[in-house]
Amino acid sequence: MRSIFFLLDSAPYGSEKAFGLLNAAAVSSKMNVIVGLYGDGTYLALTGQDSRDLHLPNHSDILYAYPEMRVLAHEPSLVDRGLMSMGLVERVELMDEEKFLEEMLQSDGIILL
């Protein structure tokens, strides 16, 4: 089975990048799909997101809707943003720098939005 790594490095709200990436990952379900959260993209890993005031769909709900997607969070990015002490979506796997890069490089393709 072919695999694809979607890398999200921008905040989940404020642009269409996260929503577009998650939807692209969802329609790629015939492949082994990994969503990698890096930099500001790691904010998507937080539980308790409420996007109603923004009039946007809750992006973390998409993570639950497609359990076949693996979701990896770059642990150093979480640490840099002070997010390690906050609640994280239980579907998110924490990865150190080396393991995160290894997962990305083992994929057949990488998409950065």
N, C-alpha and C positions, 0 to 999 in steps of 0.2 A: 504494500500500500504506500502510495506517495504521501509525503508529509509537507506541511507548510507552517511556517512560523510567522505570526503576525506580531510586529513589534509596535507597541503603543508607548510613545515617549512624551505625550502631551496630556494635559489635564483632561479629565473625562467630561467636563462641561465648559462651555465658553467657545467651543468650535464643534464642527461636525466630525472631526477626526475620529474620536472614540466611537461614536454611534456608527459611523461608516465602517470602521474596522471590525466592530463586533458583528455587524450584519454581514459583512463579507466573510468573516470566519464562520458564521452560522450556515451560510449557503455552501460552504466548502466541506460539509460534513461527510462527504464520501471519501475524504482524505483524513489522514491523521493531523488534526488541527491543534496548534499550540498558540495561545495568546500570551505574549510576554509583556509584562508591565515593567517599564523602566523609567527612570526620572520622574517627571510629574505624572506619568501614566500610573504610577503606583497608588495614587489617590483613589483609583477605581477599586482597589482592594479593600477599602474601608467599609465596614458594616454601617447600617443605619443611614444610608444616603436618602435624602428626601429632595427630589428635584421638582416638586409640585409648584413651588414659587417661581421656578424658571420656566414653567410650562413645557417641560421636556420629559421624555420617558426616563425612568430610573435605569441607568445602564447596568447596575449590579443585578437587576432582575434578569437581564439577558444572559448573564453568566449562569444563573440557575436554570434558565429555560433550555439550555443546550449542554447537558451534562457530559456529552461526548468530547467537548472542548477541554483541553488541559489549560489551566491558567497558572502561569508562573509569575512570581514577583521578585524583582531584583532587590535582595535584602539590603545592600548598601544604599540604594536609593531611598528605601523606607527609613533607614537610620538617618540619612542626611536630612530628611524632612521631619524628623521627630515623630514618625508614625508607628514605631515598633510597640509603643505602649498602648496603642489604640486597638479596638476590636477589628479583626480582619475577617472577610468573607471566608467561610470554612472551606470553600472549593479551591482557594488559592494556596499554591505550594511555594514556600520561600526557597530561594536559591542564592547561594553566594556568587560572587563574580565569575569564578571559574566554571561552576556547574551551569550557570545561566548561559554563558558563552558556548559551552559545549552543547547544550540543548539546541541553541540557535544554529550552530554550525553543522549539526547532524541532520538538520531538516533539508529536504530537497529544494526548498525555496524559502526566501525571506521577503516579507512585504512590510514596508515601513510607510505608514500614512502620517 
